[in-house]
Amino acid sequence: GESVGLHLPTLSVQEGDNSIINCAYSNSASDYFIWYKQESGKGPQFIIDIRSNMDKRQGQRVTVLLNKTVKHLSLQIAATQPGDSAVYFCAENMDTGRRALTFGSGTRLQVQP
Amino acid sequence: DGGITQSPKYLFRKEGQNVTLSCEQNLNHDAMYWYRQDPGQGLRLIYYSQIVNDFQKGDIAEGYSVSREKKESFPLTVTSAQKNPTAFYLCASSNDGGNQPQHFGDGTRLSIL
């Protein structure tokens, strides 16, 4: 998975462009993955999830892609808006016996007007 | 409205003091979770509970305690044994935390006086 560090990786995009946020997950046995958006001082909000029997899932303006071969997850945001500026986390159910999620360290998305 | 309520939003702890963070949900979820978030980092699991009167340690349980006497409530106590308690604490609930989205409260920020 993503290494934990004091400084979040940051993706800066222009308003209206498409954004792609990437995540390398840890466990090849994980079968459920989820993306969250967290605004400053708030709790994470669910964006979209995907199970391991799928490669792609689309929501409103968002698409999640899962590549199990290289243990890679991505979140694509179409026509990025200023309100999309936040920290984005991926999570996986690494230990299915525990029935809990393990979170990556996050990516900050900055949308320039 | 259904959701998760955390209180207080800000909390200050004196040296040697135990403090309790409240988490209440009216989503009728069986599972509840406590996470700790440090600046620029992801979420780390402190404790979780899959059902009333049962709970398990997460990855960083030392210095914390919980109870689950009611389905709706999962309070977290930060004890004096937790030497570095300053952090943002997030509570979540889910029908099945390993296979369905977890819904988060808006957090409690704990600081040391």
Interface residues (C-beta under 8 A of the other chain):
Chain A: E2 V4 G5 L6 H7 L8 Y32 I34 Y36 G41 K42 G43 P44 Q45 F46 D49 F89 N93 D95 T96 R98 R99 A100 L101 T102 F103 G104 S105 G106
Chain B: I4 Q6 A31 Y33 Y35 P39 G40 Q41 G42 L43 R44 L45 Y48 Q50 Q56 G58 L90 A92 D96 G97 G98 N99 P101 Q102 H103 F104 G105 D106 G107 R109
